Amino acid sequence: MSVGEAPLRLVAISAGTGDPSTTRMLTDRAVQATATRLRESARVVSAEVIELAPIAAQIAQSLVSGFPTETVKEAIERLAAADALVVTTPVYKAGISGLLKSFIDLLDNDLLIAKPVLLAATAGSARHAMVVDDQLRPLFAFLRALPAPTSLFAAPEDWGSADLGKRVERAGGELAALAISGVGRDIADGGWSGYQHSFGGSATRAERTADDIDIDTDLMRLARGGS
């Protein structure tokens, strides 16, 4: 680590509800693989996992009220400060967790712009193996995040397979490479003025104000009742 170089912050979201949770197990493996690769590159790493199940009631309350509770706000701020993310969901009814989607719905649209993220899912059947790429990847594309090329999926029969371990290592290596490169930061900083921002701005660039929003775009003119 170079003098003055800040530690890389790795933050994971686990939407599992079981105890023990296979979703949390996959999350931990992905975090460990990424952190190991980062440390092998002489980087200092801080890693933490945000469990959504314990704050599920507050997530629901925040959605209904339109204002995040303090606990939910703290979780969102931890995401904003992260250099890389791991997001893991269980699969229910052939889809991603409603708990995860509810939490994502509370995020400012600008919060994850070009932030590297590793996407993962667990399910009771291999039939759901494409849920990550069919549902999670488009969701994070909408948020303009930067997903690692390799996604992770684990059904019950995968846990004893060496192939899962190899895939976890590959995905962790990809996420580490994206984080170390700083490409996400360069993309977000370089293209900021060209993005169509939410009025609230981004918690990752809190110094920006409403003055930074281009009110002369076609969309903003329509919002003001113009033509």
mmCIF file of the C-alpha atoms, coordinates in Angstrom:
data_MODEL
# 
_entry.id   MODEL 
# 
loop_
_atom_site.group_PDB 
_atom_site.id 
_atom_site.type_symbol 
_atom_site.label_atom_id 
_atom_site.label_alt_id 
_atom_site.label_comp_id 
_atom_site.label_asym_id 
_atom_site.label_entity_id 
_atom_site.label_seq_id 
_atom_site.pdbx_PDB_ins_code 
_atom_site.Cartn_x 
_atom_site.Cartn_y 
_atom_site.Cartn_z 
_atom_site.occupancy 
_atom_site.B_iso_or_equiv 
_atom_site.pdbx_formal_charge 
_atom_site.auth_seq_id 
_atom_site.auth_comp_id 
_atom_site.auth_asym_id 
_atom_site.auth_atom_id 
_atom_site.pdbx_PDB_model_num 
ATOM 1   C CA . MET A 1 1   ? 0.000   0.000   0.000   1.00 0.00 ? 1   MET A CA 1 
ATOM 2   C CA . SER A 1 2   ? 1.409   3.368   -0.992  1.00 0.00 ? 2   SER A CA 1 
ATOM 3   C CA . VAL A 1 3   ? 1.830   6.146   1.529   1.00 0.00 ? 3   VAL A CA 1 
ATOM 4   C CA . GLY A 1 4   ? -1.404  8.094   1.829   1.00 0.00 ? 4   GLY A CA 1 
ATOM 5   C CA . GLU A 1 5   ? -3.413  5.445   -0.007  1.00 0.00 ? 5   GLU A CA 1 
ATOM 6   C CA . ALA A 1 6   ? -6.748  4.854   1.698   1.00 0.00 ? 6   ALA A CA 1 
ATOM 7   C CA . PRO A 1 7   ? -7.901  1.313   2.555   1.00 0.00 ? 7   PRO A CA 1 
ATOM 8   C CA . LEU A 1 8   ? -10.406 -0.217  0.155   1.00 0.00 ? 8   LEU A CA 1 
ATOM 9   C CA . ARG A 1 9   ? -13.869 -0.619  1.648   1.00 0.00 ? 9   ARG A CA 1 
ATOM 10  C CA . LEU A 1 10  ? -15.675 -3.822  0.667   1.00 0.00 ? 10  LEU A CA 1 
ATOM 11  C CA . VAL A 1 11  ? -19.352 -3.864  1.636   1.00 0.00 ? 11  VAL A CA 1 
ATOM 12  C CA . ALA A 1 12  ? -21.715 -6.808  1.133   1.00 0.00 ? 12  ALA A CA 1 
ATOM 13  C CA . ILE A 1 13  ? -25.509 -7.038  1.216   1.00 0.00 ? 13  ILE A CA 1 
ATOM 14  C CA . SER A 1 14  ? -27.031 -10.349 2.247   1.00 0.00 ? 14  SER A CA 1 
ATOM 15  C CA . ALA A 1 15  ? -30.791 -10.712 1.796   1.00 0.00 ? 15  ALA A CA 1 
ATOM 16  C CA . GLY A 1 16  ? -31.006 -14.173 3.346   1.00 0.00 ? 16  GLY A CA 1 
ATOM 17  C CA . THR A 1 17  ? -33.552 -14.782 6.097   1.00 0.00 ? 17  THR A CA 1 
ATOM 18  C CA . GLY A 1 18  ? -32.620 -18.256 7.331   1.00 0.00 ? 18  GLY A CA 1 
ATOM 19  C CA . ASP A 1 19  ? -30.461 -19.167 10.303  1.00 0.00 ? 19  ASP A CA 1 
ATOM 20  C CA . PRO A 1 20  ? -28.117 -20.502 9.147   1.00 0.00 ? 20  PRO A CA 1 
ATOM 21  C CA . SER A 1 21  ? -28.472 -18.823 5.774   1.00 0.00 ? 21  SER A CA 1 
ATOM 22  C CA . THR A 1 22  ? -26.960 -20.236 2.598   1.00 0.00 ? 22  THR A CA 1 
ATOM 23  C CA . THR A 1 23  ? -27.218 -16.727 1.173   1.00 0.00 ? 23  THR A CA 1 
ATOM 24  C CA . ARG A 1 24  ? -24.980 -15.446 3.958   1.00 0.00 ? 24  ARG A CA 1 
ATOM 25  C CA . MET A 1 25  ? -22.622 -18.389 3.407   1.00 0.00 ? 25  MET A CA 1 
ATOM 26  C CA . LEU A 1 26  ? -22.187 -17.487 -0.264  1.00 0.00 ? 26  LEU A CA 1 
ATOM 27  C CA . THR A 1 27  ? -21.806 -13.824 0.668   1.00 0.00 ? 27  THR A CA 1 
ATOM 28  C CA . ASP A 1 28  ? -19.022 -14.639 3.114   1.00 0.00 ? 28  ASP A CA 1 
ATOM 29  C CA . ARG A 1 29  ? -17.183 -16.775 0.567   1.00 0.00 ? 29  ARG A CA 1 
ATOM 30  C CA . ALA A 1 30  ? -17.352 -14.030 -2.048  1.00 0.00 ? 30  ALA A CA 1 
ATOM 31  C CA . VAL A 1 31  ? -16.174 -11.397 0.433   1.00 0.00 ? 31  VAL A CA 1 
ATOM 32  C CA . GLN A 1 32  ? -13.319 -13.599 1.598   1.00 0.00 ? 32  GLN A CA 1 
ATOM 33  C CA . ALA A 1 33  ? -12.172 -14.338 -1.972  1.00 0.00 ? 33  ALA A CA 1 
ATOM 34  C CA . THR A 1 34  ? -12.255 -10.657 -2.905  1.00 0.00 ? 34  THR A CA 1 
ATOM 35  C CA . ALA A 1 35  ? -10.510 -9.492  0.257   1.00 0.00 ? 35  ALA A CA 1 
ATOM 36  C CA . THR A 1 36  ? -7.803  -12.141 -0.148  1.00 0.00 ? 36  THR A CA 1 
ATOM 37  C CA . ARG A 1 37  ? -7.091  -11.013 -3.710  1.00 0.00 ? 37  ARG A CA 1 
ATOM 38  C CA . LEU A 1 38  ? -6.976  -7.386  -2.632  1.00 0.00 ? 38  LEU A CA 1 
ATOM 39  C CA . ARG A 1 39  ? -4.520  -8.161  0.157   1.00 0.00 ? 39  ARG A CA 1 
ATOM 40  C CA . GLU A 1 40  ? -2.372  -10.143 -2.254  1.00 0.00 ? 40  GLU A CA 1 
ATOM 41  C CA . SER A 1 41  ? -2.128  -6.896  -4.211  1.00 0.00 ? 41  SER A CA 1 
ATOM 42  C CA . ALA A 1 42  ? -0.751  -5.169  -1.099  1.00 0.00 ? 42  ALA A CA 1 
ATOM 43  C CA . ARG A 1 43  ? -3.981  -3.324  -0.371  1.00 0.00 ? 43  ARG A CA 1 
ATOM 44  C CA . VAL A 1 44  ? -5.424  -2.780  3.096   1.00 0.00 ? 44  VAL A CA 1 
ATOM 45  C CA . VAL A 1 45  ? -9.060  -3.887  3.124   1.00 0.00 ? 45  VAL A CA 1 
ATOM 46  C CA . SER A 1 46  ? -11.997 -3.295  5.422   1.00 0.00 ? 46  SER A CA 1 
ATOM 47  C CA . ALA A 1 47  ? -14.930 -5.678  4.874   1.00 0.00 ? 47  ALA A CA 1 
ATOM 48  C CA . GLU A 1 48  ? -18.425 -5.685  6.332   1.00 0.00 ? 48  GLU A CA 1 
ATOM 49  C CA . VAL A 1 49  ? -21.772 -7.367  5.646   1.00 0.00 ? 49  VAL A CA 1 
ATOM 50  C CA . ILE A 1 50  ? -25.149 -5.664  5.854   1.00 0.00 ? 50  ILE A CA 1 
ATOM 51  C CA . GLU A 1 51  ? -27.803 -8.219  6.811   1.00 0.00 ? 51  GLU A CA 1 
ATOM 52  C CA . LEU A 1 52  ? -31.210 -7.080  5.577   1.00 0.00 ? 52  LEU A CA 1 
ATOM 53  C CA . ALA A 1 53  ? -33.343 -9.503  7.597   1.00 0.00 ? 53  ALA A CA 1 
ATOM 54  C CA . PRO A 1 54  ? -32.816 -7.736  10.973  1.00 0.00 ? 54  PRO A CA 1 
ATOM 55  C CA . ILE A 1 55  ? -33.873 -4.381  9.476   1.00 0.00 ? 55  ILE A CA 1 
ATOM 56  C CA . ALA A 1 56  ? -36.721 -5.706  7.311   1.00 0.00 ? 56  ALA A CA 1 
ATOM 57  C CA . ALA A 1 57  ? -39.427 -3.906  9.319   1.00 0.00 ? 57  ALA A CA 1 
ATOM 58  C CA . GLN A 1 58  ? -37.549 -0.621  9.041   1.00 0.00 ? 58  GLN A CA 1 
ATOM 59  C CA . ILE A 1 59  ? -37.103 -1.094  5.296   1.00 0.00 ? 59  ILE A CA 1 
ATOM 60  C CA . ALA A 1 60  ? -40.876 -1.554  4.963   1.00 0.00 ? 60  ALA A CA 1 
ATOM 61  C CA . GLN A 1 61  ? -41.505 1.484   7.169   1.00 0.00 ? 61  GLN A CA 1 
ATOM 62  C CA . SER A 1 62  ? -39.127 3.561   5.065   1.00 0.00 ? 62  SER A CA 1 
ATOM 63  C CA . LEU A 1 63  ? -40.899 2.552   1.851   1.00 0.00 ? 63  LEU A CA 1 
ATOM 64  C CA . VAL A 1 64  ? -44.317 3.471   3.234   1.00 0.00 ? 64  VAL A CA 1 
ATOM 65  C CA . SER A 1 65  ? -43.236 6.786   4.758   1.00 0.00 ? 65  SER A CA 1 
ATOM 66  C CA . GLY A 1 66  ? -40.941 7.779   1.928   1.00 0.00 ? 66  GLY A CA 1 
ATOM 67  C CA . PHE A 1 67  ? -38.181 8.620   4.419   1.00 0.00 ? 67  PHE A CA 1 
ATOM 68  C CA . PRO A 1 68  ? -35.456 6.154   5.470   1.00 0.00 ? 68  PRO A CA 1 
ATOM 69  C CA . THR A 1 69  ? -35.248 5.414   9.182   1.00 0.00 ? 69  THR A CA 1 
ATOM 70  C CA . GLU A 1 70  ? -31.928 6.100   10.879  1.00 0.00 ? 70  GLU A CA 1 
ATOM 71  C CA . THR A 1 71  ? -30.928 2.439   10.679  1.00 0.00 ? 71  THR A CA 1 
ATOM 72  C CA . VAL A 1 72  ? -31.753 2.221   6.983   1.00 0.00 ? 72  VAL A CA 1 
ATOM 73  C CA . LYS A 1 73  ? -30.012 5.546   6.351   1.00 0.00 ? 73  LYS A CA 1 
ATOM 74  C CA . GLU A 1 74  ? -26.867 4.200   8.027   1.00 0.00 ? 74  GLU A CA 1 
ATOM 75  C CA . ALA A 1 75  ? -26.938 1.122   5.781   1.00 0.00 ? 75  ALA A CA 1 
ATOM 76  C CA . ILE A 1 76  ? -27.309 3.308   2.698   1.00 0.00 ? 76  ILE A CA 1 
ATOM 77  C CA . GLU A 1 77  ? -24.407 5.506   3.810   1.00 0.00 ? 77  GLU A CA 1 
ATOM 78  C CA . ARG A 1 78  ? -22.219 2.410   4.172   1.00 0.00 ? 78  ARG A CA 1 
ATOM 79  C CA . LEU A 1 79  ? -23.010 1.517   0.559   1.00 0.00 ? 79  LEU A CA 1 
ATOM 80  C CA . ALA A 1 80  ? -22.213 5.037   -0.582  1.00 0.00 ? 80  ALA A CA 1 
ATOM 81  C CA . ALA A 1 81  ? -18.785 4.882   1.061   1.00 0.00 ? 81  ALA A CA 1 
ATOM 82  C CA . ALA A 1 82  ? -17.896 1.465   -0.396  1.00 0.00 ? 82  ALA A CA 1 
ATOM 83  C CA . ASP A 1 83  ? -15.247 0.957   -3.049  1.00 0.00 ? 83  ASP A CA 1 
ATOM 84  C CA . ALA A 1 84  ? -16.766 -2.389  -4.090  1.00 0.00 ? 84  ALA A CA 1 
ATOM 85  C CA . LEU A 1 85  ? -19.940 -4.331  -3.320  1.00 0.00 ? 85  LEU A CA 1 
ATOM 86  C CA . VAL A 1 86  ? -21.092 -7.932  -3.045  1.00 0.00 ? 86  VAL A CA 1 
ATOM 87  C CA . VAL A 1 87  ? -24.870 -8.404  -3.365  1.00 0.00 ? 87  VAL A CA 1 
ATOM 88  C CA . THR A 1 88  ? -26.425 -11.795 -2.633  1.00 0.00 ? 88  THR A CA 1 
ATOM 89  C CA . THR A 1 89  ? -30.100 -12.745 -2.735  1.00 0.00 ? 89  THR A CA 1 
ATOM 90  C CA . PRO A 1 90  ? -32.104 -15.908 -2.175  1.00 0.00 ? 90  PRO A CA 1 
ATOM 91  C CA . VAL A 1 91  ? -34.472 -16.887 -4.980  1.00 0.00 ? 91  VAL A CA 1 
ATOM 92  C CA . TYR A 1 92  ? -38.180 -17.010 -4.103  1.00 0.00 ? 92  TYR A CA 1 
ATOM 93  C CA . LYS A 1 93  ? -40.909 -17.928 -6.615  1.00 0.00 ? 93  LYS A CA 1 
ATOM 94  C CA . ALA A 1 94  ? -38.373 -17.832 -9.458  1.00 0.00 ? 94  ALA A CA 1 
ATOM 95  C CA . GLY A 1 95  ? -37.364 -14.259 -8.588  1.00 0.00 ? 95  GLY A CA 1 
ATOM 96  C CA . ILE A 1 96  ? -35.036 -12.212 -6.424  1.00 0.00 ? 96  ILE A CA 1 
ATOM 97  C CA . SER A 1 97  ? -35.914 -11.485 -2.824  1.00 0.00 ? 97  SER A CA 1 
ATOM 98  C CA . GLY A 1 98  ? -38.620 -8.870  -2.271  1.00 0.00 ? 98  GLY A CA 1 
ATOM 99  C CA . LEU A 1 99  ? -36.628 -7.726  0.764   1.00 0.00 ? 99  LEU A CA 1 
ATOM 100 C CA . LEU A 1 100 ? -33.610 -6.953  -1.404  1.00 0.00 ? 100 LEU A CA 1 
ATOM 101 C CA . LYS A 1 101 ? -35.735 -5.190  -4.030  1.00 0.00 ? 101 LYS A CA 1 
ATOM 102 C CA . SER A 1 102 ? -37.408 -3.096  -1.326  1.00 0.00 ? 102 SER A CA 1 
ATOM 103 C CA . PHE A 1 103 ? -34.032 -2.004  0.002   1.00 0.00 ? 103 PHE A CA 1 
ATOM 104 C CA . ILE A 1 104 ? -32.764 -1.192  -3.498  1.00 0.00 ? 104 ILE A CA 1 
ATOM 105 C CA . ASP A 1 105 ? -35.913 0.873   -4.090  1.00 0.00 ? 105 ASP A CA 1 
ATOM 106 C CA . LEU A 1 106 ? -34.807 3.155   -1.249  1.00 0.00 ? 106 LEU A CA 1 
ATOM 107 C CA . LEU A 1 107 ? -31.477 4.016   -2.895  1.00 0.00 ? 107 LEU A CA 1 
ATOM 108 C CA . ASP A 1 108 ? -30.917 7.261   -4.740  1.00 0.00 ? 108 ASP A CA 1 
ATOM 109 C CA . ASN A 1 109 ? -30.574 6.466   -8.438  1.00 0.00 ? 109 ASN A CA 1 
ATOM 110 C CA . ASP A 1 110 ? -27.118 8.078   -8.431  1.00 0.00 ? 110 ASP A CA 1 
ATOM 111 C CA . LEU A 1 111 ? -25.751 6.198   -5.416  1.00 0.00 ? 111 LEU A CA 1 
ATOM 112 C CA . LEU A 1 112 ? -24.069 3.300   -7.230  1.00 0.00 ? 112 LEU A CA 1 
ATOM 113 C CA . ILE A 1 113 ? -22.933 4.934   -10.470 1.00 0.00 ? 113 ILE A CA 1 
ATOM 114 C CA . ALA A 1 114 ? -19.948 2.903   -11.791 1.00 0.00 ? 114 ALA A CA 1 
ATOM 115 C CA . LYS A 1 115 ? -19.460 1.191   -8.423  1.00 0.00 ? 115 LYS A CA 1 
ATOM 116 C CA . PRO A 1 116 ? -17.963 -2.327  -8.886  1.00 0.00 ? 116 PRO A CA 1 
ATOM 117 C CA . VAL A 1 117 ? -20.336 -5.062  -7.711  1.00 0.00 ? 117 VAL A CA 1 
ATOM 118 C CA . LEU A 1 118 ? -20.300 -8.854  -7.575  1.00 0.00 ? 118 LEU A CA 1 
ATOM 119 C CA . LEU A 1 119 ? -23.791 -10.334 -8.033  1.00 0.00 ? 119 LEU A CA 1 
ATOM 120 C CA . ALA A 1 120 ? -24.824 -13.648 -6.450  1.00 0.00 ? 120 ALA A CA 1 
ATOM 121 C CA . ALA A 1 121 ? -27.861 -15.770 -5.616  1.00 0.00 ? 121 ALA A CA 1 
ATOM 122 C CA . THR A 1 122 ? -28.817 -18.990 -3.854  1.00 0.00 ? 122 THR A CA 1 
ATOM 123 C CA . ALA A 1 123 ? -31.809 -21.231 -4.528  1.00 0.00 ? 123 ALA A CA 1 
ATOM 124 C CA . GLY A 1 124 ? -33.273 -24.621 -3.763  1.00 0.00 ? 124 GLY A CA 1 
ATOM 125 C CA . SER A 1 125 ? -32.991 -25.763 -7.366  1.00 0.00 ? 125 SER A CA 1 
ATOM 126 C CA . ALA A 1 126 ? -30.531 -25.380 -10.231 1.00 0.00 ? 126 ALA A CA 1 
ATOM 127 C CA . ARG A 1 127 ? -33.519 -24.393 -12.396 1.00 0.00 ? 127 ARG A CA 1 
ATOM 128 C CA . HIS A 1 128 ? -33.092 -20.858 -11.027 1.00 0.00 ? 128 HIS A CA 1 
ATOM 129 C CA . ALA A 1 129 ? -29.442 -20.509 -12.064 1.00 0.00 ? 129 ALA A CA 1 
ATOM 130 C CA . MET A 1 130 ? -30.187 -17.679 -14.510 1.00 0.00 ? 130 MET A CA 1 
ATOM 131 C CA . VAL A 1 131 ? -31.955 -15.443 -11.983 1.00 0.00 ? 131 VAL A CA 1 
ATOM 132 C CA . VAL A 1 132 ? -28.744 -13.507 -11.284 1.00 0.00 ? 132 VAL A CA 1 
ATOM 133 C CA . ASP A 1 133 ? -28.174 -12.573 -14.910 1.00 0.00 ? 133 ASP A CA 1 
ATOM 134 C CA . ASP A 1 134 ? -31.850 -12.292 -15.851 1.00 0.00 ? 134 ASP A CA 1 
ATOM 135 C CA . GLN A 1 135 ? -32.930 -10.139 -12.889 1.00 0.00 ? 135 GLN A CA 1 
ATOM 136 C CA . LEU A 1 136 ? -30.067 -8.836  -10.744 1.00 0.00 ? 136 LEU A CA 1 
ATOM 137 C CA . ARG A 1 137 ? -27.830 -7.760  -13.610 1.00 0.00 ? 137 ARG A CA 1 
ATOM 138 C CA . PRO A 1 138 ? -30.524 -5.615  -15.343 1.00 0.00 ? 138 PRO A CA 1 
ATOM 139 C CA . LEU A 1 139 ? -31.423 -4.059  -11.976 1.00 0.00 ? 139 LEU A CA 1 
ATOM 140 C CA . PHE A 1 140 ? -27.848 -2.959  -11.349 1.00 0.00 ? 140 PHE A CA 1 
ATOM 141 C CA . ALA A 1 141 ? -27.489 -1.876  -14.966 1.00 0.00 ? 141 ALA A CA 1 
ATOM 142 C CA . PHE A 1 142 ? -30.396 0.498   -14.330 1.00 0.00 ? 142 PHE A CA 1 
ATOM 143 C CA . LEU A 1 143 ? -28.492 1.834   -11.295 1.00 0.00 ? 143 LEU A CA 1 
ATOM 144 C CA . ARG A 1 144 ? -25.465 2.273   -13.589 1.00 0.00 ? 144 ARG A CA 1 
ATOM 145 C CA . ALA A 1 145 ? -23.261 0.087   -11.386 1.00 0.00 ? 145 ALA A CA 1 
ATOM 146 C CA . LEU A 1 146 ? -20.317 -1.893  -12.762 1.00 0.00 ? 146 LEU A CA 1 
ATOM 147 C CA . PRO A 1 147 ? -21.021 -5.647  -12.317 1.00 0.00 ? 147 PRO A CA 1 
ATOM 148 C CA . ALA A 1 148 ? -18.150 -8.126  -12.405 1.00 0.00 ? 148 ALA A CA 1 
ATOM 149 C CA . PRO A 1 149 ? -18.342 -10.377 -15.505 1.00 0.00 ? 149 PRO A CA 1 
ATOM 150 C CA . THR A 1 150 ? -18.726 -13.554 -13.418 1.00 0.00 ? 150 THR A CA 1 
ATOM 151 C CA . SER A 1 151 ? -21.883 -13.966 -11.334 1.00 0.00 ? 151 SER A CA 1 
ATOM 152 C CA . LEU A 1 152 ? -22.358 -16.559 -8.591  1.00 0.00 ? 152 LEU A CA 1 
ATOM 153 C CA . PHE A 1 153 ? -25.150 -19.062 -8.024  1.00 0.00 ? 153 PHE A CA 1 
ATOM 154 C CA . ALA A 1 154 ? -25.434 -21.933 -5.577  1.00 0.00 ? 154 ALA A CA 1 
ATOM 155 C CA . ALA A 1 155 ? -28.082 -24.658 -5.380  1.00 0.00 ? 155 ALA A CA 1 
ATOM 156 C CA . PRO A 1 156 ? -27.910 -27.372 -2.673  1.00 0.00 ? 156 PRO A CA 1 
ATOM 157 C CA . GLU A 1 157 ? -25.836 -29.717 -4.822  1.00 0.00 ? 157 GLU A CA 1 
ATOM 158 C CA . ASP A 1 158 ? -23.242 -27.009 -5.512  1.00 0.00 ? 158 ASP A CA 1 
ATOM 159 C CA . TRP A 1 159 ? -21.935 -26.627 -1.979  1.00 0.00 ? 159 TRP A CA 1 
ATOM 160 C CA . GLY A 1 160 ? -19.743 -29.717 -2.165  1.00 0.00 ? 160 GLY A CA 1 
ATOM 161 C CA . SER A 1 161 ? -18.532 -28.950 -5.676  1.00 0.00 ? 161 SER A CA 1 
ATOM 162 C CA . ALA A 1 162 ? -15.029 -27.734 -6.467  1.00 0.00 ? 162 ALA A CA 1 
ATOM 163 C CA . ASP A 1 163 ? -16.511 -25.816 -9.403  1.00 0.00 ? 163 ASP A CA 1 
ATOM 164 C CA . LEU A 1 164 ? -18.299 -23.431 -7.043  1.00 0.00 ? 164 LEU A CA 1 
ATOM 165 C CA . GLY A 1 165 ? -15.042 -22.670 -5.271  1.00 0.00 ? 165 GLY A CA 1 
ATOM 166 C CA . LYS A 1 166 ? -13.307 -21.958 -8.573  1.00 0.00 ? 166 LYS A CA 1 
ATOM 167 C CA . ARG A 1 167 ? -16.122 -19.666 -9.661  1.00 0.00 ? 167 ARG A CA 1 
ATOM 168 C CA . VAL A 1 168 ? -16.040 -17.786 -6.346  1.00 0.00 ? 168 VAL A CA 1 
ATOM 169 C CA . GLU A 1 169 ? -12.296 -17.266 -6.721  1.00 0.00 ? 169 GLU A CA 1 
ATOM 170 C CA . ARG A 1 170 ? -12.701 -16.017 -10.281 1.00 0.00 ? 170 ARG A CA 1 
ATOM 171 C CA . ALA A 1 171 ? -15.516 -13.626 -9.389  1.00 0.00 ? 171 ALA A CA 1 
ATOM 172 C CA . GLY A 1 172 ? -13.618 -12.345 -6.342  1.00 0.00 ? 172 GLY A CA 1 
ATOM 173 C CA . GLY A 1 173 ? -10.564 -11.742 -8.499  1.00 0.00 ? 173 GLY A CA 1 
ATOM 174 C CA . GLU A 1 174 ? -12.613 -9.782  -11.023 1.00 0.00 ? 174 GLU A CA 1 
ATOM 175 C CA . LEU A 1 175 ? -14.174 -7.595  -8.333  1.00 0.00 ? 175 LEU A CA 1 
ATOM 176 C CA . ALA A 1 176 ? -10.766 -6.971  -6.760  1.00 0.00 ? 176 ALA A CA 1 
ATOM 177 C CA . ALA A 1 177 ? -9.310  -5.978  -10.143 1.00 0.00 ? 177 ALA A CA 1 
ATOM 178 C CA . LEU A 1 178 ? -12.125 -3.515  -10.762 1.00 0.00 ? 178 LEU A CA 1 
ATOM 179 C CA . ALA A 1 179 ? -11.692 -1.986  -7.301  1.00 0.00 ? 179 ALA A CA 1 
ATOM 180 C CA . ILE A 1 180 ? -7.918  -1.675  -7.564  1.00 0.00 ? 180 ILE A CA 1 
ATOM 181 C CA . SER A 1 181 ? -8.051  -0.136  -11.037 1.00 0.00 ? 181 SER A CA 1 
ATOM 182 C CA . GLY A 1 182 ? -10.182 2.793   -9.905  1.00 0.00 ? 182 GLY A CA 1 
ATOM 183 C CA . VAL A 1 183 ? -12.035 2.586   -13.209 1.00 0.00 ? 183 VAL A CA 1 
ATOM 184 C CA . GLY A 1 184 ? -15.412 3.027   -11.507 1.00 0.00 ? 184 GLY A CA 1 
ATOM 185 C CA . ARG A 1 185 ? -14.348 6.261   -9.843  1.00 0.00 ? 185 ARG A CA 1 
ATOM 186 C CA . ASP A 1 186 ? -12.871 7.551   -13.094 1.00 0.00 ? 186 ASP A CA 1 
ATOM 187 C CA . ILE A 1 187 ? -16.057 6.730   -15.010 1.00 0.00 ? 187 ILE A CA 1 
ATOM 188 C CA . ALA A 1 188 ? -18.320 8.378   -12.438 1.00 0.00 ? 188 ALA A CA 1 
ATOM 189 C CA . ASP A 1 189 ? -16.188 11.479  -12.032 1.00 0.00 ? 189 ASP A CA 1 
ATOM 190 C CA . GLY A 1 190 ? -15.530 11.896  -15.727 1.00 0.00 ? 190 GLY A CA 1 
ATOM 191 C CA . GLY A 1 191 ? -19.126 11.442  -16.820 1.00 0.00 ? 191 GLY A CA 1 
ATOM 192 C CA . TRP A 1 192 ? -20.975 13.074  -13.935 1.00 0.00 ? 192 TRP A CA 1 
ATOM 193 C CA . SER A 1 193 ? -22.212 16.102  -15.846 1.00 0.00 ? 193 SER A CA 1 
ATOM 194 C CA . GLY A 1 194 ? -23.591 13.898  -18.597 1.00 0.00 ? 194 GLY A CA 1 
ATOM 195 C CA . TYR A 1 195 ? -25.804 11.737  -16.363 1.00 0.00 ? 195 TYR A CA 1 
ATOM 196 C CA . GLN A 1 196 ? -29.478 12.469  -15.856 1.00 0.00 ? 196 GLN A CA 1 
ATOM 197 C CA . HIS A 1 197 ? -29.513 12.890  -12.079 1.00 0.00 ? 197 HIS A CA 1 
ATOM 198 C CA . SER A 1 198 ? -32.198 12.502  -9.481  1.00 0.00 ? 198 SER A CA 1 
ATOM 199 C CA . PHE A 1 199 ? -32.936 15.828  -7.817  1.00 0.00 ? 199 PHE A CA 1 
ATOM 200 C CA . GLY A 1 200 ? -31.581 14.518  -4.523  1.00 0.00 ? 200 GLY A CA 1 
ATOM 201 C CA . GLY A 1 201 ? -28.157 14.040  -6.027  1.00 0.00 ? 201 GLY A CA 1 
ATOM 202 C CA . SER A 1 202 ? -25.792 11.355  -4.792  1.00 0.00 ? 202 SER A CA 1 
ATOM 203 C CA . ALA A 1 203 ? -24.582 10.625  -1.297  1.00 0.00 ? 203 ALA A CA 1 
ATOM 204 C CA . THR A 1 204 ? -21.196 9.822   -2.796  1.00 0.00 ? 204 THR A CA 1 
ATOM 205 C CA . ARG A 1 205 ? -20.927 13.396  -4.063  1.00 0.00 ? 205 ARG A CA 1 
ATOM 206 C CA . ALA A 1 206 ? -22.703 15.242  -1.276  1.00 0.00 ? 206 ALA A CA 1 
ATOM 207 C CA . GLU A 1 207 ? -20.914 18.488  -2.072  1.00 0.00 ? 207 GLU A CA 1 
ATOM 208 C CA . ARG A 1 208 ? -22.997 18.839  -5.225  1.00 0.00 ? 208 ARG A CA 1 
ATOM 209 C CA . THR A 1 209 ? -26.219 20.828  -4.985  1.00 0.00 ? 209 THR A CA 1 
ATOM 210 C CA . ALA A 1 210 ? -29.290 21.599  -7.060  1.00 0.00 ? 210 ALA A CA 1 
ATOM 211 C CA . ASP A 1 211 ? -27.169 24.185  -8.860  1.00 0.00 ? 211 ASP A CA 1 
ATOM 212 C CA . ASP A 1 212 ? -25.328 21.296  -10.501 1.00 0.00 ? 212 ASP A CA 1 
ATOM 213 C CA . ILE A 1 213 ? -28.501 20.041  -12.209 1.00 0.00 ? 213 ILE A CA 1 
ATOM 214 C CA . ASP A 1 214 ? -28.998 21.097  -15.813 1.00 0.00 ? 214 ASP A CA 1 
ATOM 215 C CA . ILE A 1 215 ? -32.505 22.571  -15.861 1.00 0.00 ? 215 ILE A CA 1 
ATOM 216 C CA . ASP A 1 216 ? -32.373 23.212  -19.601 1.00 0.00 ? 216 ASP A CA 1 
ATOM 217 C CA . THR A 1 217 ? -32.721 19.579  -20.660 1.00 0.00 ? 217 THR A CA 1 
ATOM 218 C CA . ASP A 1 218 ? -35.895 18.554  -22.521 1.00 0.00 ? 218 ASP A CA 1 
ATOM 219 C CA . LEU A 1 219 ? -37.062 16.551  -19.511 1.00 0.00 ? 219 LEU A CA 1 
ATOM 220 C CA . MET A 1 220 ? -36.570 19.412  -17.063 1.00 0.00 ? 220 MET A CA 1 
ATOM 221 C CA . ARG A 1 221 ? -38.379 21.861  -19.377 1.00 0.00 ? 221 ARG A CA 1 
ATOM 222 C CA . LEU A 1 222 ? -41.344 19.481  -19.524 1.00 0.00 ? 222 LEU A CA 1 
ATOM 223 C CA . ALA A 1 223 ? -41.290 19.156  -15.725 1.00 0.00 ? 223 ALA A CA 1 
ATOM 224 C CA . ARG A 1 224 ? -41.574 22.956  -15.482 1.00 0.00 ? 224 ARG A CA 1 
ATOM 225 C CA . GLY A 1 225 ? -44.558 22.934  -17.832 1.00 0.00 ? 225 GLY A CA 1 
ATOM 226 C CA . GLY A 1 226 ? -42.640 24.175  -20.825 1.00 0.00 ? 226 GLY A CA 1 
ATOM 227 C CA . SER A 1 227 ? -42.407 22.701  -24.287 1.00 0.00 ? 227 SER A CA 1 
# 
